[in-house]
Amino acid sequence: MPAYEVRLARPGEESAICAVCRAGFTASSRGLLSPARIERQADEYYNPARVRGEILTAADSSSWQGYVVAVSEAGEVLGAAGGGVLDHAVGHVYVLYLDLGLRGRGIGTALLDFVTDQQRSAGATEQWVSVTEGNDLGIPFYLARGFIQRERVPFTFADDGTVEAHSLRMSRAI
């Protein structure tokens, strides 16, 4: 296992962040969302121009606190996460993916811990995440870290309003 550090993402890392997130989203969504939907969502959220903008604007608002990355000593992005705080007390994990070959080595936990610390520093006392129902990679990860399923809601897509799946909304006190 390569040594790594967890820190805020920097400009120039957007393509590597997109590669990790796109691969993680695709793997965790396979069989839950249609292949066309997976591709559209990945194109929308994990394109380098968008991610670069999100890296550059992270300091402007607590509602998006920026991409956090786990980076090897060689500079390789091993995983990425991000979240924000709404209503001054509610943290949200919006994204958390890592190289699937590195699962079980503490990288996901380290990323979540960094995001959690950011949210606590902004005054959050609880943390929420939405995971697609049936996501056998994400759901056990969050349950093992103290999240509890609170609700099941339709996963509605902004581009056309379709519902292909459901999201499990999970939360924990921080």
N, C-alpha and C positions, 0 to 999 in steps of 0.2 A: 504494500500500500504506500503510495507516494505521500510524503508530508504535504500538507496544504495549509493555507491561511484563508480565513473568511473575512471579507471586507466589502465595502461598497464597490460596485462596478465602475470602471473607468472608460472614457471614450476610447474606441479602438477594440473593445471586447465584445461589441454588439453581435458580430457574426458568430462568434463562439457561443455566446448566450443563446442566440437563435437556434443554433444547431442542437444544443443540449435540450432546450425547451421543446423544440419541434419533435425531437426523437422521443422525449418523455411523454409529451401529449399524445403523440401517435400511438405509442405502446399502451398507454393507460386507457385510451379511448377505443382501441381496436375491439370490434364486436359490440360496442355500446352505442357508437354513433356511426352513421354511414361513412364510407370512405370519402365521398364528396364533401361531406360536412367537416370531417377531420381536416381535409386539405384546405377548405375555405377558412376555418378557424385558425389553423396554423399560419396561413398566408396573412391573415389580418393581424394577429397578435405577435407573431414571431418573424417579423421582417426587419432587417437591419436598420432601415430608416426610422421606423417607429421606435425600436428599442434604443437607438442612439438618442432620439429626442427624449425618451423617458429617463435615460441616464443623465442628460444635460439639465432637465427640469426638476430633478428629484428634490432639490433643496427648496423649491418654491412653495411647497405645500406639505402638510402632514397627511393629507389624504392619499398621497403616493410618496412613500419614503425612499424610493429608488430600488434598483436592482442590487442585490447582494450576491456575491459570487464566492465559491470555494475555488481557489486557484492553487495548482501544484507549484512546487519550487521552480519548475521549468516554465511556468506561466500559462499552463493549460487550464482552461475553465472546466472544472469537474462537475459543477452544479450551479444552479441559480435559483434565487427566490426573490420575492418582493411583496410588500404589503403597505398598508397605510392605516390611519386612524380617522374615524368619522365620529362625530358627536362627542369629541374630546375624551371618550372613555371606552370606545369600542374599536379594537384592532381587527383588521381583516387581512388574512393571508390570501393574496391574489394569485400567486404563482410559486411553485416549488418543484423543481425537477433536477435530477442529477443523472450522470452517465449511468445507465442501467447496469453496466458491468461492475460498478462500484457500490451497489446496494449492500447494506448491512455493515458498512464500515464507519458509520457515524457522521457522514457528510450531510445527509438530510437533516439529522438532529442539530448539527452545528449551524446549518443555514436557518432552521426554524428558531433556534436559540437567539441568533443575531437579530432576526426580524422581531422576535418577542421583546428583546431588550430595547430596540428602537421604539416599539409601541409603548412599553412601560415608561420610557423616558418622555414620551409625548402625553402621558397621563392615562393611558389605557389600563383598564382593570379587567377586561375580558377580551377574548380573542375568538374570532369566527373564521371558518373556512367552508367553502362549498366543494363537494366532491361528487363527481358523477356516480350515481347509483350503479353498483356492480364493479367499480374501480378497485380491483383486488391488489393494486399497488399502493394506492393512496389511503383507502379507508383503514386498513390495519395499522399503517404508520401513525395516523392521527389518533386512533383509539388508544394505541400504546403510549401516547404522550398526553393522555388525560382528556382528550376531547370526547364529548358526548353528543350523540345524534339528537338534534332538537326538532328538525322538521324535514319533510320530504316535499319538494316543490318541483313543478314542471321546469325543465331546462329549456327556456325559450330563447331562440336565437334572434338577435337584434336585427340582422339583415333581412329576415323575411317572416319573423314571428312564429316559425314552426317549432313544434315540440317533438323531439326524437327520443328524449330520455328524461330522467328526473335527476335532480341534484339532492344530495343529502347535506343539509346545513348542520354543521357541527360547531360546538363552542366549548370553551374552558375558561376558568378564571385564571388571570395572570397576576 
